[in-house]
Structure formats: C-alpha cells, structure tokens
C-alpha cells in the first residue's frame, strides 16, 4: 500500500459487481439502484413499521455524546 490514507467506499466496490444497477431517474423516488437518498431510506424503514422519529432521536443523541466526548481534545488542538 503506497497511500495509507486512501480507502474504498462501498460504492467503489459495488460498481464493479455484476449486480450493480446504475441509478436512473427513478432512484429519486422509489429507491431502486445501488444508491439511495436518505429520505427514501426513512420512507422504506417507516413502511416496515419502524419508528423513524425514535431512530433519528437516538442518532442525534449518539452524535451529541460523541462530540461531548471529544470536546476536550478539540479545545486542546483548536
């Protein structure tokens, strides 16, 4: 490995797959293809009966706690 700071995203790997579907016009609304909008993901999860507001609240709480945890380091370096 020459560049230790490079990485491959899932998309970089998936686009080489035989099952890869190029996103078209419809991906904006129906979530088909290999890439999806977050809004489409929320709609899909909600249709499956998941409580989206609770999930979003937990994500926000996790982010807040993560930032509070690293705050001393941020203050020190910046």
Secondary structure, DSSP 8 states (H G I E B T S, - for coil): ---TT----HHHHHTTSTT-----TTHHHH--SS---HHHHHHHHHHTT--HHHHHHHHHHHHHHHHHHHHHHHHHH-
